Amino acid sequence: MLDIIEQIIKFYLQYKKAPDVSDLKLEDTSLMEEKKSLFITLYKNGEVAGSSWCINGNKRPVVSELIDNTVYALSKDERFEALELKDIEQIKVRLDIIESREVLDDKQNTIEKLDPSKSGILAIKKDYENIALILPNIHPILLTGEDFKDVLQKKLNEKKFQKEEYLLFEIKTQVHRNF
């Protein structure tokens, strides 16, 4: 799948539009039918330069998710400047395929018990006004499950992270990267 993302990056940066599936060389045609949730993170010079995912990504074919998420990460992630053709040699990719999403229930499964090197977290505010995802093994300051709280507080732009106000899910992913 990394090769497809690299094709999408090259096409988009050259033509300033998303490629159609027919513009891509797909060696694995199952990606036109298979459905999975994906998270794409783009890096430039070792720093995050864009990212994208869809919470309901498992409802569309993988190739469609790859196209949409890659184009968004390249050009529409408002936290970063859009990437350009001159950046192409510096762009690196991390692809997380979300394998499982389990509810944290505050009884046996709690945020504090998570191992950030193996698990990520999805936090959805109960009024659905705020959402954040932290991938497994992505952030160097996450050493224990307790550390998720400070990072979530910043990502969610909360004065204090109140886990009771959120639906929390443990996320497990399969990671692919070209660096």
Backbone torsions as a table, in degrees:
resi	resn	phi	psi	omega
1	MET	NA	-27.6	178.0
2	LEU	-60.9	-36.4	179.2
3	ASP	-64.6	-33.8	178.1
4	ILE	-69.4	-43.0	177.9
5	ILE	-60.2	-42.1	179.0
6	GLU	-63.6	-37.1	175.4
7	GLN	-63.8	-43.0	-179.6
8	ILE	-63.0	-44.7	179.2
9	ILE	-58.4	-49.8	-178.0
10	LYS	-61.9	-46.2	-179.5
11	PHE	-61.6	-49.5	-177.1
12	TYR	-62.3	-44.5	-178.0
13	LEU	-68.4	-29.4	178.2
14	GLN	-78.2	-43.2	-171.1
15	TYR	-108.2	-5.5	-179.6
16	LYS	55.7	35.8	173.4
17	LYS	-152.3	156.8	179.0
18	ALA	-70.9	139.6	176.7
19	PRO	-72.9	153.1	167.7
20	ASP	-82.1	161.8	178.0
21	VAL	-56.7	-35.7	-179.0
22	SER	-67.1	-16.0	177.4
23	ASP	-82.2	-9.6	-175.6
24	LEU	-104.0	147.9	174.1
25	LYS	-93.6	104.3	-178.9
26	LEU	-101.2	110.8	175.6
27	GLU	-78.4	-28.8	-179.4
28	ASP	-109.6	97.0	-176.9
29	THR	-71.6	-11.5	177.2
30	SER	-64.1	-20.9	179.7
31	LEU	-67.2	-14.0	177.6
32	MET	-80.8	-14.6	-179.0
33	GLU	-122.8	-33.4	-178.9
34	GLU	-62.8	143.3	-178.3
35	LYS	-122.1	127.9	178.8
36	LYS	-149.2	155.1	172.2
37	SER	-87.8	130.9	-175.6
38	LEU	-127.4	152.4	172.2
39	PHE	-132.1	125.3	-179.2
40	ILE	-112.6	129.2	175.1
41	THR	-120.9	126.6	177.0
42	LEU	-104.8	140.1	179.1
43	TYR	-121.6	144.7	172.9
44	LYS	-131.5	123.6	-178.5
45	ASN	54.2	38.5	175.9
46	GLY	81.9	-2.8	-179.2
47	GLU	-111.6	148.3	176.7
48	VAL	-60.5	132.6	-178.3
49	ALA	-120.2	-5.4	179.5
50	GLY	166.3	152.4	175.9
51	SER	-155.0	161.0	-180.0
52	SER	-163.1	150.2	174.5
53	TRP	-161.3	169.1	177.4
54	CYS	-132.4	124.8	-177.0
55	ILE	-61.5	-28.7	178.7
56	ASN	-106.5	31.4	-175.0
57	GLY	-61.2	-19.9	-177.9
58	ASN	-79.8	15.2	179.1
59	LYS	-105.3	-6.5	-178.6
60	ARG	-127.1	158.5	178.5
61	PRO	-59.2	146.4	-178.6
62	VAL	-52.8	-44.0	-176.9
63	VAL	-61.7	-36.8	177.1
64	SER	-66.6	-41.5	176.8
65	GLU	-63.3	-41.5	178.8
66	LEU	-61.0	-45.9	-179.7
67	ILE	-62.4	-54.9	-175.2
68	ASP	-62.4	-45.0	-177.8
69	ASN	-70.1	-36.8	178.7
70	THR	-66.8	-45.8	179.7
71	VAL	-62.7	-41.6	178.1
72	TYR	-61.5	-47.9	-179.0
73	ALA	-62.1	-35.7	179.8
74	LEU	-70.3	-37.3	-164.9
75	SER	-132.8	-14.9	-171.0
76	LYS	-121.7	-5.2	177.8
77	ASP	-72.3	104.9	-171.2
78	GLU	-65.2	-13.4	179.4
79	ARG	-74.3	-15.7	-173.6
80	PHE	-133.1	158.2	173.4
81	GLU	-70.4	142.8	178.0
82	ALA	-60.7	141.2	177.9
83	LEU	-79.8	152.2	-176.6
84	GLU	-126.6	169.8	-178.8
85	LEU	-56.5	-36.9	-179.9
86	LYS	-63.5	-17.9	-178.8
87	ASP	-88.9	-6.8	-166.5
88	ILE	-55.6	-36.4	-178.7
89	GLU	-71.5	-23.1	-178.6
90	GLN	-92.9	-8.1	-175.7
91	ILE	-79.1	126.2	175.0
92	LYS	-120.0	156.7	-172.3
93	VAL	-127.5	137.4	166.4
94	ARG	-120.5	126.0	176.8
95	LEU	-114.6	122.7	174.2
96	ASP	-108.8	122.6	173.9
97	ILE	-97.8	116.9	-175.9
98	ILE	-75.9	116.0	-176.6
99	GLU	-92.8	-33.6	179.7
100	SER	-151.7	153.5	178.1
101	ARG	-142.0	107.4	-176.2
102	GLU	-115.9	135.4	179.2
103	VAL	-64.4	135.2	171.1
104	LEU	-91.8	122.3	-169.8
105	ASP	-104.9	0.8	-179.9
106	ASP	66.5	11.2	173.9
107	LYS	-109.6	-79.0	177.4
108	GLN	-90.0	-39.1	-177.4
109	ASN	-103.0	107.2	-179.3
110	THR	-125.0	158.8	179.1
111	ILE	-58.6	-36.8	-177.7
112	GLU	-66.0	-25.9	-177.8
113	LYS	-86.9	-6.4	-177.9
114	LEU	-72.0	147.1	173.3
115	ASP	-103.2	107.6	-175.7
116	PRO	-61.1	-16.1	177.0
117	SER	-78.5	-18.3	-178.1
118	LYS	-117.8	-22.9	-175.5
119	SER	-129.1	148.4	170.8
120	GLY	-111.9	-173.6	-179.6
121	ILE	-142.5	139.7	173.2
122	LEU	-113.8	125.4	179.1
123	ALA	-119.2	122.1	178.5
124	ILE	-121.8	119.6	179.4
125	LYS	-61.3	140.8	-174.7
126	LYS	-61.9	-22.4	174.6
127	ASP	-90.7	5.0	178.2
128	TYR	63.3	21.4	-179.3
129	GLU	-90.3	-10.3	-175.1
130	ASN	-149.6	144.0	-178.5
131	ILE	-149.9	144.7	176.3
132	ALA	-149.1	147.5	177.0
133	LEU	-130.2	130.8	173.2
134	ILE	-119.2	120.4	-177.6
135	LEU	-77.1	157.6	175.6
136	PRO	-64.4	143.3	172.5
137	ASN	51.8	41.9	-176.4
138	ILE	-111.7	-28.3	-170.6
139	HIS	-118.8	123.5	-174.2
140	PRO	-65.9	-20.2	-179.6
141	ILE	-88.5	-2.0	178.8
142	LEU	-88.6	99.6	-179.6
143	LEU	-106.9	-28.8	179.4
144	THR	-135.7	166.8	177.3
145	GLY	-60.1	-33.3	178.5
146	GLU	-59.5	-31.3	-178.7
147	ASP	-67.0	-21.3	178.5
148	PHE	-58.5	-34.4	-174.3
149	LYS	-59.4	-46.4	-179.3
150	ASP	-65.7	-41.3	-179.6
151	VAL	-68.1	-41.6	176.8
152	LEU	-62.7	-41.0	179.0
153	GLN	-56.5	-44.7	179.8
154	LYS	-69.7	-46.3	-178.0
155	LYS	-63.7	-36.1	-178.0
156	LEU	-87.8	-4.0	179.9
157	ASN	57.0	46.1	180.0
158	GLU	-104.5	146.4	175.5
159	LYS	-66.2	-39.9	175.7
160	LYS	-145.5	132.0	179.3
161	PHE	-76.0	117.3	177.8
162	GLN	-108.8	99.5	-173.9
163	LYS	-61.0	-22.7	178.8
164	GLU	-65.4	-22.3	-178.5
165	GLU	-85.5	-0.6	-173.7
166	TYR	-127.2	149.1	165.2
167	LEU	-86.4	125.5	-176.5
168	LEU	-116.2	135.9	-179.9
169	PHE	-129.0	136.7	170.2
170	GLU	-80.9	133.1	-178.5
171	ILE	-114.1	132.9	172.1
172	LYS	-118.9	136.2	-178.4
173	THR	-131.8	160.0	169.0
174	GLN	-104.1	124.0	-173.3
175	VAL	-103.5	136.2	173.0
176	HIS	-128.9	138.4	177.8
177	ARG	-150.1	157.0	179.5
178	ASN	-108.6	30.7	176.8
179	PHE	-142.9	NA	NA
